[in-house]
């Protein structure tokens, strides 16, 4: 199951709305965020923080923007987990 949404991200003093979706995969989920026509995948790491799954697209995106997206996701996570489907 997927749920699309707009992710407001504070970056360089401006709020930008990025196309995003949460993908539920059983007990696991990912956030997929579109930046400059590239899709970045974020998921939890062992420290229980969001991290980007590295691929060729991550090298093309500003690192500060990736950090800003991660911070925005941390704030939204609980809202989406409340709506997570039962596996």
Buried (B, 14 or more C-beta within 10 A) or exposed (E): EEBEBEBEBEBEEEEBEBEBBBBBEEEEBBBBBEBEEEEBBBBBEEEEEBBBEEEEBBEEBEEEBBEBBBEBBEEBBEEBEEEEEEE
